[in-house]
Amino acid sequence: MHTLRLKSQQLLADESGQDLIEYALIAALVGLAAVATLKSLATTIQNVFSAIQTKLDSAIS
């Protein structure tokens, strides 16, 4: 019983997995920021190509 209590206290005091969780959270935040940025950039690029297409269509006509 004493060994079980000692092992459970050691397990609760162990912080070795904490760094991994922090790095995973940072990676998730960076990923979300990248997705948000790329969505905004995709809309901007689509607008530029639409403007180019409109100008080319009017120049051909």
C-alpha positions as CSV (number, residue, x, y, z in Angstrom):
1,M,0.0,0.0,0.0
2,H,2.9,2.3,0.8
3,T,4.5,1.6,-2.5
4,L,1.3,2.4,-4.4
5,R,0.9,5.7,-2.6
6,L,4.5,6.6,-3.2
7,K,4.2,5.8,-6.9
8,S,1.0,7.8,-7.3
9,Q,2.6,10.8,-5.6
10,Q,5.6,10.5,-7.9
11,L,3.2,10.3,-10.9
12,L,1.3,13.4,-9.9
13,A,4.6,15.3,-9.2
14,D,6.1,14.3,-12.6
15,E,6.0,17.3,-15.1
16,S,8.0,15.7,-17.9
17,G,5.0,15.7,-20.3
18,Q,4.2,19.4,-19.7
19,D,6.7,20.7,-22.3
20,L,5.2,18.5,-25.0
21,I,1.7,19.8,-24.3
22,E,2.9,23.4,-24.5
23,Y,4.7,22.8,-27.8
24,A,1.6,21.1,-29.2
25,L,-0.6,24.1,-28.2
26,I,1.9,26.5,-29.8
27,A,2.0,24.4,-33.0
28,A,-1.8,24.4,-33.1
29,L,-2.0,28.2,-32.7
30,V,0.6,28.6,-35.5
31,G,-1.4,26.3,-37.7
32,L,-4.6,28.2,-37.1
33,A,-2.9,31.5,-37.8
34,A,-1.5,30.1,-41.1
35,V,-4.9,28.8,-42.2
36,A,-6.6,32.2,-41.4
37,T,-3.8,34.1,-43.3
38,L,-4.0,31.8,-46.3
39,K,-7.7,32.1,-46.6
40,S,-7.4,35.9,-46.6
41,L,-4.6,35.7,-49.1
42,A,-6.6,33.3,-51.4
43,T,-9.4,35.8,-51.6
44,T,-7.0,38.6,-52.5
45,I,-5.4,36.6,-55.2
46,Q,-8.7,35.6,-56.6
47,N,-9.8,39.2,-56.8
48,V,-6.5,40.1,-58.6
49,F,-7.0,37.4,-61.2
50,S,-10.7,38.4,-61.7
51,A,-9.6,41.9,-62.3
52,I,-7.0,40.8,-64.8
53,Q,-9.6,38.6,-66.6
54,T,-12.0,41.5,-66.8
55,K,-9.4,43.7,-68.4
56,L,-8.3,41.1,-70.8
57,D,-11.9,40.4,-71.8
58,S,-12.5,44.1,-72.4
59,A,-9.3,44.4,-74.4
60,I,-10.1,41.5,-76.7
61,S,-13.7,42.7,-77.4
